[in-house]
Amino acid sequence: MLRLASEIRDNGVVVVSVADTGTGIGPQDIERIFHPLSTTKADGMGMGLSICRSIVEGHGGQMSVGANKPEGTIFEFTLPGDLTL
């Protein structure tokens, strides 16, 4: 199952999360998942999440990953509420 959510916190920060109930990401991969050229796929380039994080941080936000209890993974990014594109 895949769950998408968004909210605006009291401080005006916009939070977007994407969670699944799959097998999850191992602790050894959590540490390096956003590093360029880091991949767990045989044919992966390891650039996608690194590029995503750079874009989010370039707009004053943050991107993170963690366990979605009791199973799966949750990715979350935040952006300032006063962001203009």
BELZI-V925043 format. One record per run of one state. SS is the DSSP state (H for helix, E for strand, - for the rest). FROM is the first residue (numbers start at 1). LEN is the number of residues. If there is no record, write none. Layout:
BEGIN
ss=[SS;SS]
from=[FROM;FROM]
len=[LEN;LEN]
END
This chain:
BEGIN
ss=[-;E;-;E;-;H;-;H;-;E;-;E;-]
from=[1;2;9;14;21;27;31;48;59;62;68;73;80]
len=[1;7;5;7;6;4;17;11;3;6;5;7;6]
END
